[in-house]
């Protein structure tokens, strides 16, 4: 089973790295736009809310594969 896990990890590594990189770039751009348009107070509010948004997003990402299996089973039964 270990070789299969290594193979899957290598396949998914690039996608995960790109996902984290994209999220980081989006957060940087958001903070720059907020800072220029709304000021220092808005950047502070965004900085306080960012960890909460990341936790919610992480929970959603981690639950997605688990939700996919029951949905696939339901679609197979419907056929």
N, C-alpha and C positions, 0 to 999 in steps of 0.2 A: 504494500500500500504506500510506502514511503516514496518510491519512484513516481507514482501517480501524483502525489501531492507536490513533489518538486516540479513536475512538468506543468501542472496547473498554476503553480505559483509563478513560474517563468512566463506563462501565457498572459496572466492577469497583471503582472507587475507594471508593464508600460501603461496600461489603462488606468491603474490606480495612481501612478505618478502624474500622468497627464491630468487626471481629475483634481488632485491636490494642487497642482500648479495652476490650473485654471481657476480654482476657487481662490487661491491666494492673489492672483492677478486681479480678479473681480473685486475682492475686498480692498485691495490697494487703490484701484480706480474709484471705487465708491468713496473711500475716505478722502481722496484728492478732490473729487467733485463736491462732496459735502463741505470740505474745508474752504474751498474757494467760493461756494455759493451761499452757505449758511453760517459759517463762522466756527469759532473755537468750541462754543458750547455744544453745537450739533456734532462735532467730531468726538467730543467726550461722551455724548450719549450713544453714538455709534460704537465707540470703543467698549462701552459697558455692555451693550446688547450683542456684540459680535460673538462672545463665547456661548451665549444662550442659543443663538442662531446656529452655530456650529454643532452644538449638542443635539439640537432638534434634527438638523440635517444628517448627522451621523446615525442617529437612531432610525431615521427613515431609510437610509442606505442599508443599514444592517438588517432591517426587517423585510426589505424588498425580496431577497432570494427566498425567504421563508413563505412569503405570500404567493410567490410565483408557482410553487408546487401544488397547493390546493386549487388554484385557478386552472392549472393545466389538467389536473384530474377531473375537474368539473367539465372542462371543454371536451375531454375524451369521452366522458359519460354521455354528453349531449349528442355526440355523433352517433 
